[in-house]
Amino acid sequence: GKDPLDFTINGDAPPEDLNMVGAEMTNWAETIHGGNLDMRTWPRGGAIAERFWSPRSYCDERGADTLYARLDVFERHLTAAGSRHQGHAARACVELFESAGEETLGRFADLVEPAAYPFLRRRRLLLERMLPRLFPAPDVERYSDMRRFVDHLPAESMIGREFRVDVFAFSKTGDPDLARTIAERLLAWDVLAKEVQTLACQNSAMRSDGLDRLASGLGRIARIGSSCLRALQKGRSLSPLRAWWYQQRLRTYAYEIFYLDKDVLQRVIRDLRKPDVLNRHNIAILPGVAHLLEMASGERH
């Protein structure tokens, strides 16, 4: 357990330190091909460079607050050099789903993140050894198979991160203008979810990939966020029963790392009820909405 920040990357570094960046990138090698290389490189490549080559002060405490500002500069250089990571998911959807709503699916992809590689590996172990008759092994981490929506998603949703930042700022200031901005976003995401569901009704490939259920989850999460925000704008708290119900609904879509522990049977039963049973996707606005729920139920300020 050596902290990656303790590695020394210079001409005198031992080979094992110099190989760390390659090892990090190898984690994603099974889902890389020529068509998505730019998207896989960004932002992961920039973040790895920050972690291993920047001074510790740039990555800890106050320095971490400016990480995204530095990555933004790096991204502009990549774009100027010809990187096509922006809009990759929308272009991929044209091939995956036969031109079904490129612009709509592009906006939808901006709100979804892929599950982490270690999580997928654990879930594959469970499915292949314990539940082979219920589910096929997920294709997402199989060599270079790029047939699924999740294979083309960026490592992090910038919109999801910005939403979390705005919700946190609102929790500190109570700014009514910021509250209106958050409300407009939540409403727009609910409308977007309905548009994706409509497209999925007409496209069997989207349904096979579970995008109809994923879109349903986005809409439900957005509506819960809107309800919590309205209560906060009125200076009220949610009733204990409603707060509990919302917590249960959000838990259905929570991203969880799956461990083979003593509660494995309970976890399997619970996960079988999830819309996204393999939990390949993370709906990026969930943490921000969970924060709104905590505020509206009086658990957090």
Backbone torsions as a table, in degrees:
resi	resn	phi	psi	omega
1	GLY	NA	62.9	174.9
2	LYS	-85.7	131.0	178.3
3	ASP	-65.2	127.6	178.8
4	PRO	-54.8	-27.5	179.2
5	LEU	-69.0	-16.4	179.9
6	ASP	-87.5	-6.8	178.8
7	PHE	-71.4	141.0	176.8
8	THR	-102.6	117.9	-178.9
9	ILE	-109.2	93.9	175.4
10	ASN	-155.5	-173.6	-176.0
11	GLY	-63.0	-23.1	-178.5
12	ASP	-96.7	3.5	-175.8
13	ALA	-70.4	145.1	175.7
14	PRO	-67.0	156.5	-177.1
15	PRO	-56.0	-36.8	-177.2
16	GLU	-64.9	-30.8	176.8
17	ASP	-71.1	-42.5	-178.3
18	LEU	-67.3	-23.8	-179.1
19	ASN	-83.3	-7.2	-174.0
20	MET	-62.9	-42.9	-178.8
21	VAL	-62.5	-42.5	177.4
22	GLY	-61.4	-37.7	178.4
23	ALA	-65.9	-39.8	178.0
24	GLU	-61.2	-46.7	-178.2
25	MET	-67.5	-30.0	179.6
26	THR	-63.0	-28.2	178.0
27	ASN	-54.1	-29.5	-177.1
28	TRP	-104.6	2.7	-173.2
29	ALA	-62.8	-26.3	-176.9
30	GLU	-74.2	-11.4	178.8
31	THR	-123.2	35.2	178.2
32	ILE	-118.0	135.2	167.0
33	HIS	-145.5	178.5	-174.2
34	GLY	-58.2	-32.1	-176.9
35	GLY	-74.9	-20.7	-177.5
36	ASN	-122.7	13.8	-177.0
37	LEU	-60.9	-42.6	-179.9
38	ASP	-60.6	-43.8	-178.0
39	MET	-68.0	-36.5	178.3
40	ARG	-69.4	-33.0	-179.8
41	THR	-70.1	-32.2	-178.2
42	TRP	-117.5	131.2	4.8
43	PRO	-93.7	3.0	-173.7
44	ARG	-59.1	-44.7	-179.0
45	GLY	-60.8	-43.1	178.9
46	GLY	-65.2	-40.2	179.9
47	ALA	-66.5	-40.0	177.8
48	ILE	-64.2	-41.6	178.3
49	ALA	-60.5	-42.6	177.1
50	GLU	-59.6	-46.1	-173.2
51	ARG	-67.6	-36.3	-173.4
52	PHE	-97.7	-23.5	-174.9
53	TRP	-115.0	-19.9	179.4
54	SER	-77.4	150.7	174.6
55	PRO	-57.9	151.8	-178.9
56	ARG	-55.2	-36.5	-178.2
57	SER	-63.5	-21.6	178.5
58	TYR	-80.1	-17.5	-174.8
59	CYS	-111.2	-13.1	-178.7
60	ASP	-105.8	149.3	170.5
61	GLU	48.1	-117.5	-173.4
62	ARG	-64.3	-33.2	178.8
63	GLY	-62.0	-35.2	-179.7
64	ALA	-64.7	-27.7	-180.0
65	ASP	-65.5	-25.8	-178.5
66	THR	-100.1	5.4	-178.5
67	LEU	-55.1	-47.4	-175.5
68	TYR	-69.8	-28.7	175.6
69	ALA	-65.7	-40.6	178.4
70	ARG	-69.1	-40.2	178.2
71	LEU	-64.0	-32.7	178.7
72	ASP	-63.8	-39.9	176.4
73	VAL	-63.4	-44.2	178.6
74	PHE	-60.2	-40.7	-179.2
75	GLU	-63.6	-40.3	179.3
76	ARG	-62.3	-37.9	177.1
77	HIS	-65.6	-41.7	178.9
78	LEU	-62.2	-43.2	179.7
79	THR	-63.0	-42.4	178.8
80	ALA	-63.9	-29.2	-179.9
81	ALA	-82.4	-4.3	175.9
82	GLY	110.0	4.8	178.2
83	SER	-64.1	138.9	-177.1
84	ARG	-113.9	34.0	-178.2
85	HIS	-68.4	-30.9	179.1
86	GLN	-70.1	128.5	179.0
87	GLY	79.8	7.7	-178.3
88	HIS	-60.7	-46.1	-175.9
89	ALA	-60.1	-40.5	179.5
90	ALA	-63.5	-41.3	178.9
91	ARG	-66.9	-38.0	179.6
92	ALA	-64.6	-35.4	-179.1
93	CYS	-64.6	-28.7	177.1
94	VAL	-61.0	-41.3	179.4
95	GLU	-76.8	-40.9	-176.4
96	LEU	-67.2	-41.4	-170.5
97	PHE	-120.2	22.1	173.5
98	GLU	57.1	55.7	173.0
99	SER	64.6	25.1	-179.1
100	ALA	-79.5	99.4	171.5
101	GLY	59.3	60.6	-176.3
102	GLU	-55.5	-48.2	-177.0
103	GLU	-65.7	-42.7	-179.9
104	THR	-64.0	-46.5	-179.2
105	LEU	-69.7	-28.3	174.6
106	GLY	-64.4	-44.2	177.4
107	ARG	-65.7	-36.2	178.0
108	PHE	-65.3	-43.1	-179.9
109	ALA	-62.7	-28.5	178.7
110	ASP	-66.2	-13.9	-176.0
111	LEU	-108.2	6.2	-175.8
112	VAL	-126.9	140.2	177.7
113	GLU	-120.0	152.9	175.6
114	PRO	-79.5	150.3	174.3
115	ALA	-65.6	154.7	-177.7
116	ALA	-68.4	151.3	-177.5
117	TYR	-57.7	-47.8	-179.9
118	PRO	-59.8	-35.3	179.4
119	PHE	-64.6	-44.7	-179.9
120	LEU	-63.5	-35.7	180.0
121	ARG	-66.2	-40.9	178.1
122	ARG	-65.8	-42.4	-179.4
123	ARG	-65.6	-36.3	178.0
124	ARG	-63.6	-39.8	178.5
125	LEU	-59.3	-44.0	179.8
126	LEU	-63.6	-47.6	-175.0
127	LEU	-67.3	-38.8	-175.9
128	GLU	-76.1	-29.6	-173.8
129	ARG	-103.5	-25.9	-173.3
130	MET	-114.9	-31.1	-175.1
131	LEU	-127.4	44.0	-174.5
132	PRO	-64.5	-23.9	-177.7
133	ARG	-86.7	-17.5	-179.2
134	LEU	-88.8	-38.3	-175.3
135	PHE	-138.4	142.9	168.0
136	PRO	-74.8	156.5	176.2
137	ALA	-61.7	135.8	-177.8
138	PRO	-62.0	135.9	-177.8
139	ASP	-75.3	-16.7	-167.4
140	VAL	-59.4	-31.4	-179.2
141	GLU	-109.1	18.0	-178.4
142	ARG	-89.2	99.6	173.1
143	TYR	51.0	-125.5	-176.5
144	SER	-112.2	29.9	179.3
145	ASP	-73.0	116.6	-173.4
146	MET	-117.8	40.3	-172.7
147	ARG	-92.0	0.7	-174.0
148	ARG	-117.1	152.7	178.4
149	PHE	-53.8	-44.3	-174.9
150	VAL	-64.1	-25.7	-179.3
151	ASP	-66.5	-18.0	-173.5
152	HIS	-111.2	10.9	-178.9
153	LEU	-86.6	145.1	175.1
154	PRO	-68.6	163.6	-175.5
155	ALA	-64.3	-31.8	-177.7
156	GLU	-141.6	141.9	175.7
157	SER	-85.8	113.3	178.2
158	MET	-66.0	-35.2	178.1
159	ILE	-65.5	-41.8	177.3
160	GLY	-61.6	-41.1	179.0
161	ARG	-65.7	-44.1	178.8
162	GLU	-62.5	-36.6	178.4
163	PHE	-64.4	-42.5	177.4
164	ARG	-61.0	-41.6	179.6
165	VAL	-63.0	-43.2	-179.8
166	ASP	-65.6	-41.7	178.9
167	VAL	-64.0	-41.0	178.5
168	PHE	-62.9	-43.1	178.8
169	ALA	-62.8	-41.1	178.0
170	PHE	-63.2	-37.4	179.8
171	SER	-64.9	-25.8	-179.1
172	LYS	-90.0	-33.0	-172.3
173	THR	-109.8	-27.4	-174.7
174	GLY	66.4	22.0	-176.8
175	ASP	-58.0	118.2	-179.0
176	PRO	-65.1	-32.9	177.7
177	ASP	-66.0	-40.7	177.9
178	LEU	-66.5	-36.7	177.4
179	ALA	-62.0	-40.8	178.7
180	ARG	-65.7	-39.3	177.7
181	THR	-62.1	-43.9	178.4
182	ILE	-62.9	-42.0	-180.0
183	ALA	-62.3	-41.6	179.4
184	GLU	-63.7	-40.0	178.9
185	ARG	-64.5	-45.8	-179.0
186	LEU	-61.2	-41.3	177.8
187	LEU	-64.2	-43.3	179.8
188	ALA	-62.9	-37.5	179.9
189	TRP	-71.1	-32.9	175.2
190	ASP	-65.5	-42.9	177.2
191	VAL	-63.4	-42.9	178.6
192	LEU	-60.1	-41.5	179.3
193	ALA	-59.8	-41.5	178.3
194	LYS	-65.5	-37.8	178.6
195	GLU	-63.9	-42.1	179.4
196	VAL	-66.6	-39.4	177.5
197	GLN	-62.5	-39.2	177.7
198	THR	-63.3	-43.6	177.1
199	LEU	-61.8	-41.0	-178.1
200	ALA	-65.7	-32.8	177.9
201	CYS	-61.8	-25.8	-177.4
202	GLN	-102.7	3.5	-173.1
203	ASN	-137.9	108.0	-176.1
204	SER	-66.4	-31.4	179.3
205	ALA	-65.1	-38.2	177.3
206	MET	-66.3	-41.1	178.9
207	ARG	-65.9	-40.2	179.2
208	SER	-62.2	-32.7	179.6
209	ASP	-84.9	-2.3	176.1
210	GLY	80.9	15.8	-177.5
211	LEU	-69.7	-26.1	177.0
212	ASP	-65.5	-42.7	179.2
213	ARG	-70.6	-37.3	178.4
214	LEU	-65.1	-41.4	177.4
215	ALA	-65.4	-38.6	176.1
216	SER	-59.1	-39.9	177.8
217	GLY	-64.7	-42.3	177.6
218	LEU	-59.1	-46.3	-179.6
219	GLY	-62.7	-42.4	-179.4
220	ARG	-64.5	-42.9	179.1
221	ILE	-63.9	-42.3	179.4
222	ALA	-62.8	-40.2	179.9
223	ARG	-67.7	-37.4	175.9
224	ILE	-63.3	-42.6	177.5
225	GLY	-61.3	-41.2	178.9
226	SER	-63.3	-41.9	179.8
227	SER	-63.6	-43.0	179.2
228	CYS	-65.5	-41.1	-178.8
229	LEU	-65.9	-39.9	178.1
230	ARG	-60.9	-40.9	178.1
231	ALA	-62.4	-42.5	179.9
232	LEU	-65.9	-39.2	179.7
233	GLN	-65.2	-29.2	178.7
234	LYS	-88.8	-0.6	-179.5
235	GLY	72.7	25.7	-178.5
236	ARG	-113.5	166.2	173.7
237	SER	-112.4	150.5	174.8
238	LEU	-68.7	149.5	174.8
239	SER	-65.2	151.9	179.3
240	PRO	-55.2	-38.8	-179.1
241	LEU	-65.9	-45.3	-179.8
242	ARG	-66.3	-40.6	178.5
243	ALA	-61.2	-42.5	178.4
244	TRP	-63.1	-41.9	-179.2
245	TRP	-63.6	-43.8	177.9
246	TYR	-62.7	-40.2	178.7
247	GLN	-60.2	-41.1	179.0
248	GLN	-66.3	-39.0	179.7
249	ARG	-66.9	-41.1	179.1
250	LEU	-67.7	-35.0	-179.6
251	ARG	-60.8	-29.3	178.7
252	THR	-59.2	-31.7	-176.0
253	TYR	-106.0	6.0	-177.6
254	ALA	-67.7	140.1	177.0
255	TYR	-82.8	122.0	-177.9
256	GLU	-131.6	137.6	172.1
257	ILE	-78.7	131.6	-172.3
258	PHE	-95.9	119.3	177.8
259	TYR	-111.8	145.4	176.5
260	LEU	-85.7	75.6	-176.9
261	ASP	-109.3	-167.6	-175.3
262	LYS	-67.3	-19.6	-179.5
263	ASP	-98.1	21.4	-172.8
264	VAL	-59.7	-38.1	-178.6
265	LEU	-64.5	-43.2	178.0
266	GLN	-63.0	-38.6	179.6
267	ARG	-65.7	-41.7	179.3
268	VAL	-61.7	-47.2	-179.4
269	ILE	-61.0	-43.3	-179.6
270	ARG	-65.7	-42.9	-177.4
271	ASP	-69.2	-28.4	177.8
272	LEU	-63.6	-20.5	179.5
273	ARG	-87.3	-8.8	-176.0
274	LYS	-75.5	145.8	176.1
275	PRO	-60.9	-37.1	178.7
276	ASP	-109.6	82.2	-169.7
277	VAL	-58.6	-40.9	-179.5
278	LEU	-76.5	-8.5	178.1
279	ASN	52.0	44.9	-179.8
280	ARG	-78.7	-21.4	-172.7
281	HIS	-113.4	148.3	173.7
282	ASN	-121.1	117.0	178.1
283	ILE	-77.1	112.7	-163.2
284	ALA	-71.1	-17.2	179.9
285	ILE	-85.4	-4.5	-176.3
286	LEU	-58.7	-47.3	-179.9
287	PRO	-59.4	-39.7	178.4
288	GLY	-65.2	-41.7	178.2
289	VAL	-67.3	-38.5	176.9
290	ALA	-60.6	-36.3	176.3
291	HIS	-65.0	-44.1	176.9
292	LEU	-59.8	-40.2	179.6
293	LEU	-64.4	-41.5	178.0
294	GLU	-63.0	-39.0	177.5
295	MET	-65.9	-45.4	-176.2
296	ALA	-70.3	-23.2	178.4
297	SER	-95.1	3.0	177.0
298	GLY	81.0	11.1	-178.1
299	GLU	-88.4	-16.0	-174.1
300	ARG	-152.1	150.3	179.3
301	HIS	-128.4	NA	NA
